[in-house]
Amino acid sequence: MTANTTAPDLTGPSETISDAALLELSRRSPERFGEIYDRYVGEIHAYLGRRLDRQAADDLTAEVFLAAFRKRETFDPERGSVRPWLYGFATNLIASHRRNEIRRLAALQRNAAAYDGADDGHEERVVVRVDAVSAQGRLAAELRALSDGDRDVLLLSALGELSHEEVARALDIPYGTVGSRLSRARRKLRAALGGVNPLSGGSDG
């Protein structure tokens, strides 16, 4: 008996075509890769901006999609969504700009330490603002202290809102490693912030 090897329909509206099928189509029609770009450019840019800065995000977003375009032949359709694949490129590029990320966290920490709202005149609001900035400073300090691997897992989960499985695919590490790194990083943040973990986002799915 012949196995069913029906190819996916690549002729319908782009929004109905899966990521994997659209990427496959782009191998023969490179201009279709622009539809992958349109689907994910906003969130990739936002992720890079939150980890580095706006200028770096502008530059590196283009590099993420250029790298993905050049390596589109290597994408395994069994992976389904290209989303974690793109975040993998983004994380690799962040690694090459690691000093920029550390400098940004250091700046956040310094700004928090230097903050003085005493001239505001609205005591209750000042207390809230000082507490918030102080927490931001402690958070920045703890993020700086994390290992690169733990920080990547934590921020892919919290900022990129990737599931454990997607983080594993993005970083090409075992699923169990994602869980252990994320647990360790969150534990350190909770201890530093008095039991509160502001980076508890992301799905455990």
Contacts in CASP RR format, 6 or more apart in sequence:
PFRMAT RR
TARGET T0000
AUTHOR 0000-0000-0000
METHOD contacts of the structure
MODEL  1
MTANTTAPDLTGPSETISDAALLELSRRSPERFGEIYDRYVGEIHAYLGR
RLDRQAADDLTAEVFLAAFRKRETFDPERGSVRPWLYGFATNLIASHRRN
EIRRLAALQRNAAAYDGADDGHEERVVVRVDAVSAQGRLAAELRALSDGD
RDVLLLSALGELSHEEVARALDIPYGTVGSRLSRARRKLRAALGGVNPLS
GGSDG
8 17 0 8 1.000
8 18 0 8 1.000
8 20 0 8 1.000
8 21 0 8 1.000
8 24 0 8 1.000
9 17 0 8 1.000
9 21 0 8 1.000
10 17 0 8 1.000
10 21 0 8 1.000
10 22 0 8 1.000
10 24 0 8 1.000
10 25 0 8 1.000
14 22 0 8 1.000
14 32 0 8 1.000
14 35 0 8 1.000
17 25 0 8 1.000
17 35 0 8 1.000
18 80 0 8 1.000
18 81 0 8 1.000
19 36 0 8 1.000
19 39 0 8 1.000
19 80 0 8 1.000
19 81 0 8 1.000
19 82 0 8 1.000
19 83 0 8 1.000
20 75 0 8 1.000
20 77 0 8 1.000
20 79 0 8 1.000
20 80 0 8 1.000
20 81 0 8 1.000
20 82 0 8 1.000
21 77 0 8 1.000
22 32 0 8 1.000
22 35 0 8 1.000
22 36 0 8 1.000
23 33 0 8 1.000
23 36 0 8 1.000
23 72 0 8 1.000
23 75 0 8 1.000
23 77 0 8 1.000
23 82 0 8 1.000
24 77 0 8 1.000
25 32 0 8 1.000
26 32 0 8 1.000
26 33 0 8 1.000
26 34 0 8 1.000
26 35 0 8 1.000
26 36 0 8 1.000
26 69 0 8 1.000
26 72 0 8 1.000
27 72 0 8 1.000
27 73 0 8 1.000
30 69 0 8 1.000
33 65 0 8 1.000
33 68 0 8 1.000
33 69 0 8 1.000
33 72 0 8 1.000
36 65 0 8 1.000
36 68 0 8 1.000
36 82 0 8 1.000
37 65 0 8 1.000
40 82 0 8 1.000
40 83 0 8 1.000
40 86 0 8 1.000
41 61 0 8 1.000
41 65 0 8 1.000
42 61 0 8 1.000
43 160 0 8 1.000
44 61 0 8 1.000
44 64 0 8 1.000
44 65 0 8 1.000
44 86 0 8 1.000
44 87 0 8 1.000
44 90 0 8 1.000
45 57 0 8 1.000
45 58 0 8 1.000
45 61 0 8 1.000
46 57 0 8 1.000
47 87 0 8 1.000
47 90 0 8 1.000
47 159 0 8 1.000
47 160 0 8 1.000
48 56 0 8 1.000
48 57 0 8 1.000
48 60 0 8 1.000
48 61 0 8 1.000
48 64 0 8 1.000
48 90 0 8 1.000
48 93 0 8 1.000
48 94 0 8 1.000
49 56 0 8 1.000
49 57 0 8 1.000
50 155 0 8 1.000
50 159 0 8 1.000
51 94 0 8 1.000
51 101 0 8 1.000
51 155 0 8 1.000
51 159 0 8 1.000
52 60 0 8 1.000
52 94 0 8 1.000
52 97 0 8 1.000
52 100 0 8 1.000
52 101 0 8 1.000
52 104 0 8 1.000
53 100 0 8 1.000
53 104 0 8 1.000
56 97 0 8 1.000
56 100 0 8 1.000
60 90 0 8 1.000
60 93 0 8 1.000
60 94 0 8 1.000
60 97 0 8 1.000
63 89 0 8 1.000
63 93 0 8 1.000
64 86 0 8 1.000
64 89 0 8 1.000
64 90 0 8 1.000
64 93 0 8 1.000
65 86 0 8 1.000
67 89 0 8 1.000
67 93 0 8 1.000
68 82 0 8 1.000
68 85 0 8 1.000
68 86 0 8 1.000
68 89 0 8 1.000
75 82 0 8 1.000
75 85 0 8 1.000
79 85 0 8 1.000
79 169 0 8 1.000
81 166 0 8 1.000
83 162 0 8 1.000
83 166 0 8 1.000
84 162 0 8 1.000
84 165 0 8 1.000
84 166 0 8 1.000
84 167 0 8 1.000
84 169 0 8 1.000
84 170 0 8 1.000
85 169 0 8 1.000
85 170 0 8 1.000
87 156 0 8 1.000
87 160 0 8 1.000
87 162 0 8 1.000
87 166 0 8 1.000
87 170 0 8 1.000
88 170 0 8 1.000
88 171 0 8 1.000
91 152 0 8 1.000
91 156 0 8 1.000
91 170 0 8 1.000
91 171 0 8 1.000
94 101 0 8 1.000
94 152 0 8 1.000
95 148 0 8 1.000
95 152 0 8 1.000
98 148 0 8 1.000
102 144 0 8 1.000
105 140 0 8 1.000
105 141 0 8 1.000
105 143 0 8 1.000
105 144 0 8 1.000
106 140 0 8 1.000
106 144 0 8 1.000
108 136 0 8 1.000
108 137 0 8 1.000
108 140 0 8 1.000
109 137 0 8 1.000
109 140 0 8 1.000
109 141 0 8 1.000
109 144 0 8 1.000
111 133 0 8 1.000
111 137 0 8 1.000
112 133 0 8 1.000
112 134 0 8 1.000
112 136 0 8 1.000
112 137 0 8 1.000
112 138 0 8 1.000
112 140 0 8 1.000
113 137 0 8 1.000
115 129 0 8 1.000
115 130 0 8 1.000
115 133 0 8 1.000
115 134 0 8 1.000
117 126 0 8 1.000
117 129 0 8 1.000
117 130 0 8 1.000
118 126 0 8 1.000
120 126 0 8 1.000
120 129 0 8 1.000
135 193 0 8 1.000
135 196 0 8 1.000
135 198 0 8 1.000
138 192 0 8 1.000
138 193 0 8 1.000
139 189 0 8 1.000
139 192 0 8 1.000
139 193 0 8 1.000
139 198 0 8 1.000
139 199 0 8 1.000
141 192 0 8 1.000
142 188 0 8 1.000
142 189 0 8 1.000
142 192 0 8 1.000
142 193 0 8 1.000
143 151 0 8 1.000
143 154 0 8 1.000
143 155 0 8 1.000
145 188 0 8 1.000
146 154 0 8 1.000
146 185 0 8 1.000
146 188 0 8 1.000
149 171 0 8 1.000
149 181 0 8 1.000
150 181 0 8 1.000
150 182 0 8 1.000
150 184 0 8 1.000
150 185 0 8 1.000
151 185 0 8 1.000
152 171 0 8 1.000
153 167 0 8 1.000
153 171 0 8 1.000
153 178 0 8 1.000
153 179 0 8 1.000
153 181 0 8 1.000
153 182 0 8 1.000
153 185 0 8 1.000
154 181 0 8 1.000
154 182 0 8 1.000
154 185 0 8 1.000
154 186 0 8 1.000
154 189 0 8 1.000
154 199 0 8 1.000
155 199 0 8 1.000
156 162 0 8 1.000
156 166 0 8 1.000
156 167 0 8 1.000
156 170 0 8 1.000
156 171 0 8 1.000
157 164 0 8 1.000
157 167 0 8 1.000
157 182 0 8 1.000
157 199 0 8 1.000
157 201 0 8 1.000
157 202 0 8 1.000
158 199 0 8 1.000
158 200 0 8 1.000
158 201 0 8 1.000
158 202 0 8 1.000
159 199 0 8 1.000
160 202 0 8 1.000
161 201 0 8 1.000
161 202 0 8 1.000
161 203 0 8 1.000
162 170 0 8 1.000
162 202 0 8 1.000
162 203 0 8 1.000
163 202 0 8 1.000
163 203 0 8 1.000
163 204 0 8 1.000
163 205 0 8 1.000
164 175 0 8 1.000
164 176 0 8 1.000
164 178 0 8 1.000
164 179 0 8 1.000
164 182 0 8 1.000
164 203 0 8 1.000
164 204 0 8 1.000
164 205 0 8 1.000
165 175 0 8 1.000
165 205 0 8 1.000
167 178 0 8 1.000
167 182 0 8 1.000
168 174 0 8 1.000
168 175 0 8 1.000
168 176 0 8 1.000
168 177 0 8 1.000
168 178 0 8 1.000
171 178 0 8 1.000
186 197 0 8 1.000
186 199 0 8 1.000
186 200 0 8 1.000
189 197 0 8 1.000
189 198 0 8 1.000
189 199 0 8 1.000
190 196 0 8 1.000
190 197 0 8 1.000
END
